[in-house]
Amino acid sequence: MHPDNRNRTYFVVVMRRGDGDSPFCWKIQRRREAMGVKISGTGYRSYRAAYDAGNEALDKFLDDLSRENRTSC
């Protein structure tokens, strides 16, 4: 888990969409309020692959967000 997300404000949701070869997708959500942007990925063969990819994207998002917050001060 990313150190900036200890209270789990942001989290990954994995869904199955359809029955094809790669039916799984993920999206990042924020608790209590909308994010203002949608961050998601599609085309994964398994729940675990989608979950891992979503968590990697979440870590990158949180890194970028913390970097942005540091430079805006």
Residue, then its C-alpha position, 0 to 999 in steps of 0.5 A: m500500500h502506498p504510504d500516502n493512502r494509509n486511511r484508504t481514501y483511494f482504492v481499486v475496484v475490479m469488475r468482470r465485463g463480458d465473457g471474452d478472453s480478457p473480461f476483467c477491468w479495474k478503476i480507482q475510486r475515492r471514498r466520500e467524494a468524486m475524484g473529478v477524473k476517471i482512472s481505469g484499465t481494461g483487457y485483463r485475463s484474470y481478476r488478479a492481473a487486473y487487481d495488480a495493474g490497478n494497484e500499480a496505477l494507484d501507486k503511480f497516481l498517489d506518487d504524482l498527486s503527492r509530487e504535485n502537492r509538494t510543488s504547489c506549496 
